[in-house]
Amino acid sequence: EANRMARIGDLAATLAQELESPLQAILNVAHIMVQDAHDKGASREDVERVSTQALRAFNVVRTLLEIAYSEDQQWEVHDINTLVSEAVSASGLLTATAIVSSLQLHPGEPNIRGNGDQMKHVCLNLIANAWDAMPNGGHLAISTRVIEESVEIRFADTGMGIPPDDLDKIFDPLFTTKGGAQGTGLGLASCRDIVWRHGGRISAESTVGSGTTLTILLPLAADDE
């Protein structure tokens, strides 16, 4: 399993490197075309569609590169509360007007051993998913708590929810419940793989019309680390 994941990681990194430059070029040209579309009589809607789809592909590539390159970084002891707080700040959630958020952190410093950038990537993805699930506003509750030798991180939103038939598929690569350019299908699959690599697990509970809760359980670092 480890060798298979390593081969997939190498392939992802190679593909991402090959695609990054041409996609960046497409984005640059599309940006110029959007600015000039009105003057030249071109359809701004068509040009913006090209730009949006190129940006979607570019974001997938950047995610693959981020995961592949971060594999080489040394694992260290991190306070999970700090990583979650930094992800919340980076997401812009604190200044959102339509989304009400709450952050309840376990007292002290629940430490994990792992890659801090990868775990923040997971938190940012789960925050973004919750945000997308509440287009008309809602509440996102984020919390951490220690359970025996593990730390639990929960992301509970009051969004649209996920149909039961889709709930078992949300961690599959390339599966997405989002339409159009919003969904890449890579977010939750990469989150699951990162959590697995850290010796943890991730699960989801959802009720259509009431919201979704994603829960991560990670092993605590040893006291002597």
C-alpha positions in Angstrom: 0.0 0.0 0.0 2.8 2.4 0.9 4.6 1.7 -2.4 1.4 2.2 -4.4 0.8 5.6 -2.7 4.3 6.6 -3.3 4.0 5.8 -7.1 0.7 7.7 -7.2 2.4 10.7 -5.5 5.3 10.6 -8.0 2.8 10.5 -10.9 0.8 13.3 -9.4 3.9 15.5 -9.0 5.0 14.8 -12.5 1.7 15.6 -14.1 1.3 18.7 -12.0 4.7 20.0 -13.0 3.9 19.4 -16.7 0.5 21.1 -16.5 1.4 24.1 -14.3 3.1 26.3 -16.9 0.6 25.9 -19.8 -2.3 26.5 -17.4 -0.6 29.6 -16.1 -0.2 30.8 -19.7 -3.9 30.1 -20.5 -4.9 32.0 -17.3 -2.8 35.0 -18.3 -4.2 35.2 -21.8 -7.7 34.7 -20.6 -7.3 37.5 -18.1 -6.3 39.9 -20.9 -9.2 38.7 -23.1 -11.7 39.3 -20.4 -10.5 42.9 -20.1 -10.7 43.4 -23.9 -13.8 41.3 -24.6 -16.3 44.2 -24.6 -14.2 46.5 -26.8 -13.7 43.8 -29.4 -17.3 42.5 -29.5 -16.3 39.1 -28.1 -18.6 37.3 -25.7 -17.5 38.1 -22.2 -19.4 35.1 -20.9 -17.5 32.7 -23.1 -14.1 34.2 -22.2 -14.9 34.1 -18.5 -15.9 30.5 -18.9 -12.5 29.7 -20.3 -10.9 31.6 -17.5 -13.0 29.9 -14.8 -12.3 26.4 -16.1 -8.6 27.1 -16.4 -8.5 28.4 -12.9 -10.3 25.2 -11.7 -7.6 23.0 -13.4 -4.8 25.2 -12.1 -6.1 24.9 -8.5 -6.1 21.1 -8.9 -2.5 21.2 -10.1 -1.4 23.5 -7.2 -3.1 21.1 -4.7 -1.3 18.1 -6.2 2.1 20.0 -6.0 1.5 21.1 -2.5 0.8 17.6 -1.3 3.6 16.0 -3.3 6.3 18.5 -2.2 5.2 18.6 1.5 5.9 14.9 1.7 9.6 15.7 1.8 9.2 18.1 4.8 10.3 16.8 8.2 7.5 15.8 10.5 7.5 17.8 13.8 5.4 18.1 16.9 2.5 20.7 16.4 -0.2 22.0 18.7 -3.4 21.1 16.8 -5.1 24.2 18.3 -2.6 26.4 16.6 -2.9 24.7 13.3 -6.7 25.0 13.4 -6.6 28.6 14.4 -4.2 29.5 11.6 -6.4 27.7 9.1 -9.4 29.7 10.3 -7.6 33.0 10.0 -6.2 32.1 6.5 -9.7 31.1 5.3 -11.2 34.6 5.8 -13.9 33.0 7.9 -13.5 35.5 10.7 -14.5 38.4 8.4 -17.3 36.6 6.6 -20.6 38.4 6.8 -23.0 35.6 5.8 -21.3 32.8 7.9 -21.4 32.8 11.7 -18.5 30.8 13.1 -17.6 29.5 16.5 -14.2 28.1 17.6 -14.0 25.9 20.7 -10.5 24.6 21.5 -9.5 22.0 24.0 -7.6 23.6 27.0 -3.8 23.3 26.8 -1.8 22.2 23.8 -3.0 18.9 22.2 0.1 18.0 20.3 0.3 15.8 17.2 3.4 14.7 15.3 3.2 15.3 11.6 3.3 17.9 8.8 1.8 21.2 9.9 1.3 22.5 6.3 -0.6 19.3 5.3 -2.9 19.5 8.3 -3.7 23.1 7.7 -4.5 22.1 4.1 -7.0 19.6 5.5 -8.6 22.2 7.7 -8.8 24.8 5.0 -10.5 22.3 2.6 -13.1 21.4 5.2 -13.8 25.0 6.0 -14.1 25.8 2.2 -16.5 22.8 1.8 -18.7 24.0 4.7 -18.7 27.5 3.3 -19.8 26.3 -0.1 -22.6 24.3 1.5 -24.1 27.5 3.0 -24.6 29.8 0.0 -27.3 31.7 1.9 -25.4 31.9 5.1 -25.3 29.6 8.2 -23.2 28.6 11.1 -19.9 26.7 11.2 -18.8 25.3 14.5 -15.2 24.1 14.7 -13.9 22.4 17.8 -11.1 20.3 19.2 -11.2 17.9 22.2 -8.9 15.2 23.6 -10.3 11.7 23.8 -8.0 9.3 25.6 -4.9 9.1 23.4 -6.3 11.0 20.4 -7.5 14.5 19.5 -10.8 15.1 17.7 -11.3 18.0 15.3 -14.9 18.6 14.3 -16.3 20.9 11.5 -20.1 21.1 11.8 -22.1 23.3 9.4 -25.7 24.0 9.0 -25.7 23.8 5.2 -27.6 21.8 2.6 -26.4 18.4 3.7 -25.3 15.5 1.6 -27.8 12.8 0.3 -27.3 9.4 1.9 -26.4 7.8 -1.5 -23.5 10.3 -1.9 -22.2 10.3 1.7 -20.2 7.1 1.2 -18.6 8.5 -1.9 -17.4 11.9 -0.8 -13.9 10.7 0.0 -13.5 9.0 -3.4 -11.0 10.6 -5.9 -12.8 12.8 -8.5 -16.2 12.5 -6.9 -17.9 15.8 -6.2 -21.4 17.0 -5.2 -20.6 20.5 -6.6 -21.6 21.6 -10.0 -19.8 23.6 -12.7 -16.4 25.0 -11.9 -16.8 24.8 -8.1 -15.9 21.2 -7.6 -12.6 19.6 -8.3 -13.3 16.3 -6.5 -9.8 16.3 -5.1 -10.4 18.1 -1.8 -11.8 15.4 0.4 -9.8 12.6 -1.2 -6.6 14.4 -0.5 -7.8 15.2 3.1 -8.5 11.6 3.7 -5.1 10.5 2.5 -3.3 13.1 4.6 -5.2 12.1 7.7 -4.4 8.4 7.0 -0.7 9.2 6.6 -0.9 10.8 10.1 -2.3 7.7 11.5 -5.8 9.0 11.9 -9.2 8.7 10.3 -11.9 11.0 9.0 -15.6 10.5 8.9 -18.7 12.3 7.9 -22.3 12.6 9.1 -25.0 14.5 7.3 -28.7 15.2 7.1 -30.1 16.8 3.9 -31.4 20.3 4.8 -29.8 20.3 8.2 -26.0 20.2 7.7 -22.9 18.1 7.7 -20.3 17.3 10.3 -16.8 16.1 9.4 -14.7 14.6 12.2 -11.0 14.0 12.2 -9.4 11.8 14.9 -5.6 12.0 15.2 -3.2 10.2 17.6 -1.6 12.5 20.2 2.2 12.9 20.2 3.9 11.0 23.0 4.6 13.0 26.1 8.4 12.8 25.6 8.2 14.2 22.0 
